Amino acid sequence: MDIMNKLPDHQFQDADDFLAFTSIYEDENRTKAYLKMLNRNRKVIQGGCCVEAGCGLGIFAGHMAAMGAKKVYAVEQNRLMYQMAKERLSTCSNVEVVHSRIEDFCPPEHIDVLVHEFFGQLLFDEDLNSLDNIKFKPGIILPDSGRLCCGVLDATPYTDEFVTPTTIKKLSGVLVSGLFESQNNELQFPVVDWHAEKPFNFETEINIATHEGDLLAFGLQVYNKGTLLCEAEKCDNWSLVWTPRSGNQFAISFEPGLYGSEVLFRWLD
């Protein structure tokens, strides 16, 4: 879904983010995985104070409220999503919908559980680093870890008469989301890890000299307590990201941008 007319910058960003949020809820596998995760943490949610950061429509905030949370803060920065969440959760007496960035939110009491979905397709390419700047320390963060993985593949099974090997080579150094559909098991080794209890690692170098193939695929994996919750392509919210192989070693790093983190990718040889 694309916005076709010219709008003031603030209105365009609100509407663009709003459309992106609504598409997230089409990913039923992601929603089911998150609800199972919440149910596995029922004991700490019941009677506790909870936050859903970047709550969107507030589905998980409402679920935690129904599970018996003492208080749930549904925190949302986007003006349109905040309005919808406030309407949707208006009957939940133990839910307070807050229009704020999660980094600016200051709860008046200790927070037992923080639930988020700040993962980008390349792990850090959205708002995951915002959790490093929150003004409170929750008892637990759900999910608590994520991983960007990579695979080195033979391009032949993925190409066709339009997207040919020659076409792909023209994209050297370019990371393209959704260029090909998954044929399963593309992700072979980790590139970058994130864990809620450890400092962010925003830059890494990877040597692939021992791997054969002329095509790279990157994909997100989301974990909680060591259990895989979601994986790119298996959960529609995250696609695989592709680029042609142009060497034996590459570097990938992330830096703050205007709308989340920006990805820097380059070949080293």
ZICORSUL-V814246 format. One record per helix or strand. SS is the DSSP state (a for helix, b for strand). FROM is the first residue (numbers start at 1). TO is the last residue. If there is no record, write none. Layout:
<<SS | FROM | TO> <SS | FROM | TO>>
This chain:
<<a | 9 | 24> <a | 28 | 40> <a | 42 | 45> <b | 49 | 53> <a | 59 | 66> <b | 71 | 76> <a | 79 | 88> <b | 95 | 99> <a | 102 | 104> <b | 113 | 115> <b | 120 | 120> <b | 123 | 123> <a | 128 | 133> <b | 140 | 142> <b | 145 | 153> <a | 155 | 157> <a | 165 | 169> <b | 176 | 177> <b | 189 | 195> <b | 203 | 207> <b | 215 | 224> <b | 227 | 232> <b | 235 | 235> <b | 241 | 244> <b | 249 | 257> <b | 260 | 267>>
